Each structure stands twice: as structure tokens, then as C-alpha cells.
Amino acid sequence: MGTVLHPHGVDAVKSAERNTGKRQPSGGVTGDMNRFVSNYTLRLDAKGRVSIPAPFRAVLARDGFEGLYCYPTLDRPALDAGGNALLTEIEALVARFPPYSEEREQFSAALYGTSETLKIDAEGRVGLTEPLKNHAEIKEAVAFVGLGHKFQIWEPDRFRAQLAEATEKVRALKKQLSSQGAAPDALGARG
């Protein structure tokens, strides 16, 4: 397994892995949850492999997908990754366009033509290919970022910058919705 750089510390990640992917209620995966949540930063090993966090592996196992479906995101320097739930979303998106239409061909080429199915070894590691690493500008470490039905793989510094930007945008949106009479608690208590 790669070196853990998780913000909650090495012991928290090791504990979560010993508990078969279940995290304490303070934030993270629960045993019956089929969503990718939280974020983890791990180092690539000497062979360029990285361990997929145990909670993410547990979601993939429940999803029933062999390996890891992965492709460059279309609008940022990161990788989208997941299993059957991600493939189902892509298929639904592509199916919205008529067969043989230019839009359908473009979506198919962008999403299927650049995707790869990566093998997960017995230790839960995956080797990212050079085209994937180049797109996300990954060198020594990766950040795994849960997005519900899928997760993204980022270069850690780029993820921190993206998270700061996203947090500011969500705070502004929360204020806007609150002023329009939406329930403020519906967007969480972070802001």
C-alpha cells in the first residue's frame, strides 16, 4: 500500500481499513452506503501503483464491477472513476442523443474513447496509465475524492485549490438560496 497522507492521520485510515470500509459517523462511509464519500491522499509506490482507499474498494465490490472504470474528466485536470453506476450514468447521457447523431458520436468518443478499465490487484492497488497520469498531472501522490456515484482522482495540490474554489461557490449559492426562502439547513452546516 502507498504512504497514507490522509488529513485525519494514518491511524484513522488504518482503522477504517481494518473495519472493512466502515467509518465512524463523524463523516465517511457506513456499512450499507453505496456511495463514494470523503477524500484520501495516497502516494504512488515505486512501480507507479496506488492503493484505492478501502471504503472506495468496498463500494466498488458492492457495485459488482471487475476493476476500475476510469477516464479523463472533460473539464478539469482530474480523472473520473467508478464502476457500474458510473457506466450507467454515461450510457444514459449518450442515449439522450439520436443514434448516429454528431452529438452522440462526440460524447461516445470523449467518454468511451478515452476510458480505460484498470485492474485492481489483490492488495487493492491500481496502476494508472501514463495518459491518465499526464491528463491529471499526477507525479508522486493522488487524492481520491468521493462524488457519490463516482469518485475523482486528482493531483493533491490541484484538488486542494479546486476544493477551496468549490467551497466558496457553494457558500455563495447557500446565501443566495437562503435569501430566496430555501431552507438553509438543507445545504448543510459548513458555511
N, C-alpha and C positions, 0 to 999 in steps of 0.2 A: 504494500500500500504506500502511496505517496505521503509526503510530510504534510500533516494537517496544520492549516493556518486559520482555523475556524475562529470567528470572533468570540465565541463562548469558551474557547480553550480546547486543548487536546483531550482533556479528561471528559468533557461534555460529549464530544463526538464519539470517543471510545465507548462511553457508557451507552449512548444511543445505539451504536452498532451491536453491543452485547445484548441489548434488549430487542433484537430483531426489528430494528427500524422504528420502534415506538419512541416518541419523545414526550417529555413531561408536558402538562397542559400549559406551561408558560409560553409555548409557541412552537409549532412544528407538527410533525406527523403523528396522528393517533392510529391505533391498530386497524380501524375499519375505514380509514380515509384513503381514497383512491386519487389523491391529488398530490402534485409536486409542490411542496411549500418550503420556505426558508432558503437560506443560501449557505454555501460551503466553499471555502477556498482550499485547494489542494495543489501540491507540487507534482510536476511530471517526474517520473523516475528516469534513470539513466537510459532506458530504452524508449523513452518518449511516451510511456503509458501513464494513465492516471486512474485512480480508483474512483468509481462512481459512488457517491455517498450511499451508505446502507439504506436510509429511508427512501431514496430515489430508486435503488435496486428493488426494494420491496414493492413499490408502486408498479414498476415495470413487470415484475413477476406476476402480480395480480392481474395485470393487463394482458398477459399471455403472449407478449411479443418476444420472439427469439432475437436477441441482440439489441442494438440501439439504432433507431432511425434518426439520421442527422443530416442537416443541410445548412448552407449559409443563409442567415436571415437576409431579407430583401432590402431592408432599410437601415441597418446598423452593423457595426463590426462585431458580430456575435454569431453563434450557431443555435439553431432551433433543434431540439432533440426530444425524443419520446418513443412511444410505441404505437399500439393500435388506435388509441384515442387521437393522437396527432394525425395519423394516416386517415382516419375517418373525417377529421376536420378538413384536411386537404382535398379529399375526394368530394366532399360536399361543396367546397368552394369551386372546384373545377367543374362540377356537374351543373353549376348555375348557368354556364355558358353553353350555347348550342354545340353539338358535335362538329368538329372540323372548323369551328369559327376561329378567327385570328386570336381573340381573347383567350379562348380555351387552350389553344396551342402555346400561347405565350406563358400562361400560368403553368401549364404542364411542363414546359421546358425549364422555367425558372425554379419550380418546386421539385419536380421529379428528376429533371436532367442534371441537377447539381447535388442530388441527395446521395447518401451512402448508407448502407446497413453495416454497422460496425459490430464486430464480435466482442462479446464480453467474456473474459476468461474466467476460470474457476475461482480466482481471487477477487472478482468484481472489477477488474481493470479493463480499460479500453484504450486502444491506440488510435489517436487522432491522426488522420492522414495529413500530408503536407498541404494540399489545397484547403482543407478545413482550417488548419492552424494559421495558414497565411491570411485567409479571409478575416479571422478574428484577431490576428496579430499576437497569437499565443506563442510565448517563448519558454518560460520556466514554470508557470503556475496557471491554474484556471479557477474561475469562480463558477460554480453551479448555482443557477438561480431558478427557483421554482416559480412557475406561472400557472399553476392549476393543472390543466390537462397536458401541459408540456413543460419543459424547462429549457433554459438557455445556458450556453457555455460562453464565458467572457474571459478576456484578459482582465485580471483583478483590478488594476488601476482604472481601466476604461469602465468597468462595472460601477466602481465607486462614484465616478463622475456622472454616469447615467442615472444612478440611484438618486444622487443629490438633485439632479435636474427634474427627475420624475416626482420626487417628494415635493419640490417647490410647486410644480404644476398641479399636483393633487391638492395641496393646501389652498391654492388659489381657486380651484374648482369647488372645494368644500365651502369656502367663503361665499362663492357665487351661488351655490345651491342653497346654502343656509339663508341667504338674503331673499331667495325666491320661495321660501317656506318649506323646503325639503327638510326632513328630519336630520339634524346634524349627526346624531349618533349612528345613522345608517352608514356613514363613511368612516367610522372608527374614531378612536380617541387619540390618535397620534398627533393631530395638528394643533 
